[in-house]
Amino acid sequence: MPVPSLGSFEELVLLAVCVLHEEAYGVRVLFEIQDQTGRTVTLGAVHATLYRLQEKGLLKSEMGGATDTRGGRRKRMFNATSAGFEAVRSSRDVRERMWSLMPQLKTSS
């Protein structure tokens, strides 16, 4: 089965879920992306991408427990599937191959 291709934002969201492991939910993914990239992203974009990655079979989710700090509301927790891990590995491998093909650029002093 071929590995699904990822858009750049999809790759960032999937990587953030992998980094956060058991603590990956919408707001944490948003903060991780902002912390690592310096980019401003919206929670709506993160949620849409999380659900799209789940539809592609790269993520799975389940509802976490209710907490008092959230007014009794539960969080949807996300985890990468084996296909999700394969997709980020494949993406990394393609980027590394492409970088290795780039000629060494000389910087002027």
Backbone as numpy.savetxt, mean C-alpha at the origin, in Angstrom:
# Nx Ny Nz CAx CAy CAz Cx Cy Cz
-0.79 -17.85 -12.95 -1.63 -16.66 -12.95 -0.74 -15.42 -12.95
-0.96 -14.48 -13.87 -0.11 -13.29 -13.93 -0.34 -12.37 -12.73
0.73 -11.68 -12.35 0.65 -10.73 -11.24 -0.02 -9.46 -11.75
-1.06 -8.98 -11.06 -1.72 -7.75 -11.52 -0.75 -6.57 -11.48
-0.86 -5.70 -12.48 -0.01 -4.51 -12.47 -0.60 -3.51 -11.49
0.28 -2.70 -10.93 -0.13 -1.72 -9.93 0.14 -0.31 -10.43
-0.78 0.59 -10.18 -0.52 2.00 -10.38 0.40 2.48 -9.26
0.99 3.65 -9.41 1.94 4.11 -8.40 1.28 4.31 -7.04
0.05 4.85 -7.01 -0.61 5.04 -5.71 -1.05 3.70 -5.13
-1.50 2.79 -5.98 -1.84 1.45 -5.51 -0.63 0.80 -4.86
0.53 0.96 -5.49 1.76 0.39 -4.94 2.06 0.98 -3.57
1.92 2.30 -3.42 2.17 2.94 -2.12 1.21 2.43 -1.05
-0.06 2.30 -1.39 -1.04 1.82 -0.42 -0.75 0.38 -0.03
-0.46 -0.45 -1.01 -0.14 -1.86 -0.73 1.13 -1.97 0.12
2.13 -1.19 -0.19 3.36 -1.20 0.61 3.08 -0.74 2.05
2.25 0.29 2.21 1.92 0.77 3.55 1.21 -0.32 4.35
0.30 -1.04 3.71 -0.38 -2.15 4.40 0.63 -3.20 4.83
1.59 -3.51 3.95 2.62 -4.50 4.29 3.47 -4.02 5.46
3.83 -2.74 5.45 4.66 -2.17 6.52 3.90 -2.19 7.85
2.65 -1.82 7.82 1.85 -1.73 9.05 1.40 -3.09 9.56
1.42 -4.07 8.72 1.08 -5.46 9.04 -0.27 -5.57 9.73
-0.31 -5.86 11.00 -1.56 -6.10 11.72 -2.28 -4.81 12.10
-1.67 -3.66 11.88 -2.25 -2.38 12.28 -2.70 -1.54 11.09
-2.96 -2.17 9.96 -3.30 -1.44 8.74 -4.80 -1.20 8.63
-5.18 0.04 8.82 -6.54 0.49 8.55 -6.42 1.87 7.91
-7.50 2.38 7.36 -7.47 3.57 6.52 -6.61 4.72 7.02
-6.86 5.21 8.22 -6.14 6.38 8.73 -4.65 6.07 8.92
-4.34 4.89 9.43 -2.92 4.52 9.62 -2.21 4.43 8.28
-2.86 3.89 7.26 -2.28 3.81 5.92 -2.04 5.22 5.39
-3.01 6.10 5.56 -2.87 7.50 5.15 -1.65 8.14 5.79
-1.52 8.02 7.11 -0.39 8.62 7.82 0.94 8.02 7.38
0.97 6.71 7.16 2.21 6.06 6.73 2.65 6.59 5.37
1.73 6.72 4.45 2.06 7.25 3.12 2.55 8.69 3.24
1.84 9.51 4.00 2.26 10.91 4.17 3.62 11.00 4.84
3.86 10.20 5.87 5.15 10.22 6.57 6.29 9.80 5.66
6.08 8.79 4.84 7.16 8.25 4.02 7.40 9.04 2.74
6.36 9.69 2.23 6.51 10.37 0.93 6.48 11.89 1.02
5.92 12.42 2.09 5.75 13.86 2.18 4.58 14.37 1.35
3.86 13.45 0.73 2.70 13.81 -0.09 1.47 13.97 0.78
0.59 14.87 0.39 -0.71 14.99 1.03 -1.68 14.13 0.25
-2.34 13.23 0.93 -3.33 12.36 0.29 -4.62 12.44 1.10
-5.71 12.10 0.44 -7.01 12.14 1.13 -7.40 10.76 1.61
-8.16 10.74 2.68 -8.64 9.47 3.21 -9.54 8.77 2.19
-10.32 9.53 1.44 -11.17 8.94 0.41 -10.37 8.21 -0.65
-9.24 8.79 -1.06 -8.39 8.13 -2.05 -7.79 6.85 -1.48
-7.40 6.89 -0.21 -6.84 5.69 0.43 -7.90 4.60 0.51
-9.10 4.95 0.98 -10.16 3.94 1.10 -10.53 3.35 -0.26
-10.67 4.20 -1.26 -11.02 3.69 -2.60 -9.95 2.72 -3.09
-8.69 3.04 -2.83 -7.59 2.18 -3.29 -7.54 0.89 -2.48
-7.77 0.97 -1.18 -7.80 -0.25 -0.36 -8.85 -1.22 -0.89
-10.04 -0.71 -1.18 -11.11 -1.59 -1.67 -10.83 -2.11 -3.08
-10.20 -1.27 -3.93 -9.83 -1.73 -5.27 -8.79 -2.85 -5.18
-7.81 -2.70 -4.29 -6.79 -3.74 -4.11 -7.42 -5.02 -3.55
-8.43 -4.86 -2.72 -9.14 -6.04 -2.19 -9.89 -6.73 -3.33
-10.53 -5.97 -4.20 -11.24 -6.56 -5.34 -10.28 -7.30 -6.27
-9.04 -6.82 -6.37 -8.04 -7.48 -7.20 -7.45 -8.72 -6.52
-7.82 -8.95 -5.26 -7.32 -10.12 -4.53 -5.96 -9.89 -3.90
-5.52 -8.63 -3.81 -4.20 -8.34 -3.25 -4.26 -8.02 -1.76
-5.45 -7.70 -1.28 -5.67 -7.44 0.14 -6.89 -8.24 0.59
-6.92 -8.50 1.89 -8.12 -9.04 2.53 -8.39 -8.14 3.73
-9.61 -8.16 4.21 -9.94 -7.31 5.35 -10.91 -8.01 6.28
-10.94 -7.51 7.49 -11.91 -7.97 8.48 -12.15 -6.83 9.45
-13.26 -6.88 10.11 -13.59 -5.84 11.07 -12.88 -6.11 12.39
-12.24 -5.07 12.92 -11.59 -5.16 14.22 -12.62 -4.93 15.33
-12.15 -5.00 16.55 -13.05 -4.80 17.69 -13.41 -3.35 17.88
-14.56 -3.12 18.53 -15.01 -1.77 18.85 -14.16 -1.20 19.99
-13.92 0.10 19.95 -13.16 0.76 21.01 -13.92 1.98 21.52
-13.68 2.33 22.77 -14.33 3.51 23.35 -13.84 4.78 22.66
-12.56 4.81 22.27 -12.02 6.02 21.64 -12.68 6.30 20.30
-13.27 5.30 19.68 -13.97 5.49 18.40 -15.48 5.50 18.60
-15.92 5.73 19.84 -17.35 5.78 20.09 -18.05 4.45 19.85
-17.33 3.35 20.05 -17.89 2.03 19.87 -17.84 1.52 18.43
-17.32 2.36 17.51 -17.23 1.93 16.11 -16.03 1.01 15.91
-16.16 0.12 14.94 -15.09 -0.83 14.63 -14.29 -0.34 13.43
-13.03 -0.77 13.34 -12.16 -0.44 12.21 -12.10 -1.62 11.26
-12.00 -1.34 9.96 -11.75 -2.38 8.98 -10.24 -2.51 8.85
-9.72 -3.68 9.23 -8.28 -3.94 9.21 -7.93 -4.68 7.91
-6.83 -4.27 7.29 -6.41 -4.85 6.02 -5.09 -5.60 6.18
-4.94 -6.67 5.42 -3.70 -7.44 5.35 -3.46 -7.82 3.90
-2.19 -7.88 3.52 -1.84 -8.30 2.16 -2.02 -9.81 2.04
-2.50 -10.23 0.90 -2.59 -11.66 0.59 -1.24 -12.09 0.00
-1.08 -13.38 -0.25 0.16 -13.82 -0.89 0.29 -13.19 -2.28
-0.83 -13.00 -2.98 -0.79 -12.32 -4.29 -0.38 -10.86 -4.12
-0.77 -10.24 -3.01 -0.38 -8.86 -2.74 1.12 -8.74 -2.51
1.67 -9.67 -1.72 3.12 -9.67 -1.51 3.86 -9.91 -2.81
3.34 -10.81 -3.63 3.96 -11.08 -4.93 3.90 -9.85 -5.83
2.81 -9.10 -5.78 2.67 -7.90 -6.61 3.70 -6.84 -6.22
3.92 -6.62 -4.91 4.92 -5.60 -4.53 6.33 -6.09 -4.82
6.58 -7.39 -4.67 7.90 -7.92 -5.04 8.15 -7.75 -6.53
7.16 -8.08 -7.32 7.29 -7.96 -8.77 7.53 -6.51 -9.17
6.81 -5.60 -8.56 6.97 -4.18 -8.84 8.39 -3.72 -8.49
8.88 -4.16 -7.33 10.24 -3.82 -6.92 11.25 -4.38 -7.91
11.07 -5.63 -8.33 12.01 -6.26 -9.27 12.06 -5.51 -10.59
10.90 -5.10 -11.09 10.87 -4.35 -12.36 11.61 -3.03 -12.20
11.36 -2.33 -11.12 12.05 -1.05 -10.88 13.56 -1.24 -10.76
13.98 -2.26 -10.04 15.42 -2.51 -9.89 16.07 -2.85 -11.23
15.38 -3.66 -12.05 15.92 -3.97 -13.38 16.06 -2.72 -14.22
15.05 -1.87 -14.19 15.08 -0.63 -14.96 16.20 0.30 -14.47
16.35 0.43 -13.16 17.42 1.27 -12.61 18.79 0.73 -13.01
18.93 -0.59 -13.03 20.23 -1.16 -13.38 20.59 -0.93 -14.85
19.60 -0.68 -15.67 19.84 -0.41 -17.09 20.16 1.05 -17.39
19.91 1.91 -16.42 20.15 3.33 -16.65 21.66 3.59 -16.67
22.13 4.33 -17.69 23.56 4.65 -17.72 23.96 5.52 -16.53
25.18 5.35 -16.11 25.67 6.17 -14.99 25.74 7.62 -15.45
25.09 8.48 -14.73 25.08 9.89 -15.08 26.19 10.60 -14.34
26.94 11.39 -15.07 28.01 12.17 -14.45 27.44 13.51 -14.02
27.76 13.88 -12.81 27.32 15.19 -12.34 28.45 16.18 -12.53
28.10 17.37 -12.97 29.15 18.38 -13.16 29.46 19.03 -11.83
30.73 19.31 -11.62 31.15 19.91 -10.34 31.22 21.41 -10.43
